Amino acid sequence: RGDTKRYFQLPVGHPEKDGTSNVWESECTIYGMNEASFMWYRTFSNFLSGIGLKQLKKENCLFVKKNKQDKLVLVVLIYVDDVLYCGEKKFMDNFEKLLEGRFKIKKIKKVTSFIGVQFVPLKNGIILHQENLIAEAVKKFDLITAKEKSIPIDLNCLDNTSSPVLKDIKLYQNGNK
């Protein structure tokens, strides 16, 4: 997709447009074109792979780095041109240095929301929620007076064997702060 040739007519008023129908051939993807987001994703994911992060098969926007003991030390989430990362300090510092060396970036130290998910820091963890999106949906679809209905969930979908974050599953399920 990124190798497609693109041709452009010179814009009206351009000093070289003298009534001819000359065109330019684009040597790169231009922001706003259909393939621009694909090319950016390919460029950025190649960068992440090149510095040792592994892309998850089931979540293409999630990249991870593990140490020699197979412990997760860095997690990088990309969404279009936004990047969210967390992990051990030395790995985050190194990642930030590599990122700044390759791309022009704007850093935000304290994240309160990302792609519709709110972050609430705790003493020993973090709560993620989408209360604002739910409130918008309730308002949009006029569900404020709707009757509540419980939705059964398959408890096997919450695999707490591979994630130290969910060791106390009751805290997670109750949303206690």
N, C-alpha and C positions, 0 to 999 in steps of 0.2 A: 504493500500500500504506500509506503513512504518513497518508493522508487518511481512513482508515477510522474511523468513530465507534466509540468503546468506552464501554460502560456498566458500572458496578460497583455491587454492593449494598454498603450500609454494613456494615462488619464488626461482628460480635457484640461488644457492650460499648461501642460508640461512643456518646458522650453524646446524639447526635441520633437514634439508632435507638430509637424508642419503640413498637416492635411494628408499624411500618408497613413497606411494601416499597419505600421510597424508594430511588432509585439516583442515582449521580453520573455525569456525562458527563465523560470524560477529555478535557482540552484538549491533552494532549501524550502522547507515547509514554512508557511506564513501563518502567524497567529490568526485564528478565526476560520481557517479552512477546515474542512471535514477531517483531514488526516493529521492535523496539528496535535490534537490530544493523544492520538495513537503514537506519533513520533516522540512526543514528550515522555509518555509512559515508557516506551522502548529505551530511550536515552537514559532515563532515571533508573529503571530497573536494571539495565546493564551496568550502570555505575554501582548500584547496591550489590549486585552479584560480584562485580569486580573487586570490591573491598571485603568480600568474604561473607556477605549475608545470604541466607538461603530463602528462597521464595516458597511460601506454603502452597501446596497443590490445591487445597480447597478454598483458599483465600488469596487470590492473585495480588491483592494490594497489601499483604502482610509479609514482612521479611523478618527473619530472626537470625541471631548469631548465638552459638553455644560455645562454651569453652571446652577444653580437653576432657573435662569430667562430665560432659554432656549437660552442663547446667546452662540455662538460658541467661545470657548476660546483656542482650540488647534486642529490643523489639522496635521495628520501624513500620508505621502505617502510612501509606500514601493515598491521597484522594485528590485527583487531578494535580494541582501544583501545591497542595498543602501537605506537610509532612509532620507527623507526630511520632515522637520516639521516647522510649524510657528504658531504663536498665541500670546497670552498675555505673557509678560515676565515671570511672576511668574509661569505660567503653563509650559512654555518651560523649565525654570530652573529645576522645579521639575521632568519633563519628562526626561531631560538629566541626572539628578542624578539617577533616577530609571534605566535608560538605562545603565549607567556606572556600576551600581551595579550588573547588570545581564549579560552584554555582554562586550567584549573587543571592543571598538569603536575608530574610528579615526574621529575627528571633523574638519569640514571645516566651518569657520564662514561666509565667503562671497561666496555665490553660484552664479556662472555666467551661469552655464548650468546644466541640469539634464535630462537624457534620451532623448537628442536631442532637448530640449526646452531651449532657451536662456532667461535669466532674465535681465531686464534693470530696475534698481531702479529709482524711481522718488521721488520728494519731498513728495508727499502724496499718493504713490501707487507704482505699479510695472507693467511693460509691459512684457508679455510673448510672444515670437515669435519663429518660426522655420525657419527663413530665411536661415540658413546654410543647412538644409535638403532640402529645396525647391531648392536652388542653385545647390546642388548635383544632385537632380532629373532632373533638367533642363539640366545639363551637360551630365548626364548619358544617357538620352533619346534624346539628341540632339534637344532640344526644344527652343534653343536660337533664332532661326529664325522663330519659330512658330507664327501664327497669334493669337492675343489676343482675348479672348471670355469671355464675362461677364457670370457669373453663378448666376441665381436667387436664393435667399435664402428666406426661410419662416421666416419672422420676428417674428412669434410667438415662434420660437425655442429659442429666446433670452429672457428668462423670467427674467425681472429686478424687479419683485415684491418681490422675496425672497432673493435677494442679494444686500446688500448695496454697493458693489463694482461697480455695473452697474447703479448707480443712474443717472450718466451723460452718457447715452448710445451713444451720438454723439462723445464724446471723445474716447470711446472704438471703435466705428465703423471707425473713421477716423485715428486711430493710432497716434494721436497727442501726442507729448511729452511735 
